[in-house]
Amino acid sequence: MAMETTTLNNTRSKNVATDRAVRVCNENIRKTLDLARELTILADEGEAASKDDGCAVLYGVVRDCAYKMRAQAKKEKMSHQASGLWF
């Protein structure tokens, strides 16, 4: 009986730790999506104010990074949703 209780408590502890880790991961995915949105806005504003080619290239790089970040974050979000880990 004591062994079963210990095993049950260990399982619960692992589930709580896993839930906590998943929640942190999901929050980081949300933050990444927000950051990608902010980078896209920065690129738009930067290009509009750009007066030379170097700045235009910089904001193109920023936009490219934002697109890549958003695409990967969306992919991870969909993966979490499909496996029931998005909450």
N, C-alpha and C positions, 0 to 999 in steps of 0.2 A: 504493500500500500504506500509506504513512504517513497519507494522508488518511482511509482506511478505519479505521485504528487510532484516529485522533483522533475520528472520528465515533462509533465504538463506545465509547470512553472517555467522551465527552460524554453519550451515551445512558445509560450505566451511572451516571454522576454524577447525572443528572436522576432516574433511577429510585430511587437511594438517597435523594436529597433528597425525592422524592415520598413514599416509604415512611416516612421520618422525620416528614414533615408529617402524614401520615395517622395515624401512631401517636400523635402529640401530639393531634390532633383527637379521636381515639377516646378517649384518656385524659381529655380535657376533657369529653367526653360522659358518661363514667363518673362523673367528679367532679360533674357537674351532677345526675345521677341521685341520687348520694349526698347532695348538698346539698339537693335537693328532699325527700328522705326526712327529713333532719334538720329542715328547716323545718316539715314536717308534724308531727313529734313536738313541736317547739317550740309550734306552734299548739295542739295537743292539751293540752299541759301548761299553756300560758298561759290557755286558755279554762277549764280546770278550776280555776285559781287566781284567775280574774278576779273582781273585786269591783264593777266599774262598767262602764257601757256603752262608754266610750272604749276600755278595754282589750279588750273583746269585739270591737269594730270592728277594732282593730289586729290581733288574732290572726286575724280573718276575712280581712284583707288578706294576712297572711303565708301563710295556707292557700291563698288564691287564687293567689298568686305561685308557691307550691310546685306546685300543679296545672298551671299554665301551663308552668313550667319542665320538669316531668316529661313532659308531653305533647309538647313540642317536642323534648326530648332523645330520647324514644322514637322519634319520627318520624325524626330524623336517624340514629339507630342502625339502624333498619329500612332506611333509604335506603342506608347504608353496607353493610349485610349483603346487600342485593339487588344491589349493584354489585360485590361481592367485596372491598370495602375494609375490612371489619371483621375485624381480627386482633389 
